[in-house]
Amino acid sequence: MGSSYHQLYYHLVWSTYRRRELINVEMEQDLKRLIQDKIIEHKSELLGFGCTTDHVHLLVRLHPAVCVSGIVGEIKGYSSYVLANRIYPDSGFRWQGGFGALSVSEKDLPRLAQYIKNQKDHHCQNNIDQKWEKIS
């Protein structure tokens, strides 16, 4: 069978349970690693990662065989289990149900990747882009 070409880019966002401020700087690095591991497992690519204390933003290129809701469910389940039970057992960490997903055109990738990378700055300066934040 021949190879296939795909450009399936998504902006994914979800929050901590009840928007509790649970994600600190130390946890952020572990969270990024756990998310990236799960994305790679699904032959997909993490193009951008950013978070604040209560939500995460991802920019991903998904393999065509991957279901968006399926991979988000796996990422959320895996990361919350590992964080709450293995790395930070006293944190009470968990994700809120649901998520936001937007398809992204290739031309918007650089601007969105920069926005996601600078999440903390945008929120500190109250300079958020509502079209990319309303899904959280």
Secondary structure, 3 states (H helix, E strand, C coil): CCCCCCCCEEEEEEEEHHHCCCCCHHHHHHHHHHHHHHHHHCCCEEEEEEECCCEEEEEEECCCCCCHHHHHHHHHHHHHHHHHHHHCCCCCCCECCCCEEEEECHHHHHHHHHHHHCHHHHHHCCCCCHHHHCCC
